[in-house]
Amino acid sequence: MKDRQLNETTRFSAISKDSVNEARDIILSVTDSLLQKGYNPVNQIVGYILSGDPTYITSFNNARILVRRLERDELLEELVKFYLDNH
C-alpha cells in the first residue's frame, strides 16, 4: 500500500469560484491592514498559512477575524492561482 501511495498522484478538489473571489478580497483587505500597521504582509501571511496561528495577522480593521473566515488552503489556492495566471 505504501508503494501505491508514492506512485500515484492525489487529486485536490478545486474550490468554488465564489470562494476564490472571497479569498482574493480577504487577502487584499488583510494585506492593506498589515501595511497600515507597518507589518510586512508577505511574511505575516506566510506565517499564518504555515502555522495556522492567527496572531500573525493584525486585529486592526478586524483583519484577523476576516482571514479566519476561510480555510488556509483556500487562501493558498488563491495565491498560487494568481501567481500562475500572471507568470
Stockholm file with secondary structure:
# STOCKHOLM 1.0

chainA/1-87         MKDRQLNETTRFSAISKDSVNEARDIILSVTDSLLQKGYNPVNQIVGYILSGDPTYITSFNNARILVRRLERDELLEELVKFYLDNH
#=GR chainA/1-87 SS CHHHHHHSCCCCCCCCHHHHHHHHHHHHHHHHHHHHTTCCHHHHHHHHHHHCCGGGSCCGGGHHHHHTTSCHHHHHHHHHHHHHHTC
#=GC SS_cons        CHHHHHHSCCCCCCCCHHHHHHHHHHHHHHHHHHHHTTCCHHHHHHHHHHHCCGGGSCCGGGHHHHHTTSCHHHHHHHHHHHHHHTC
//
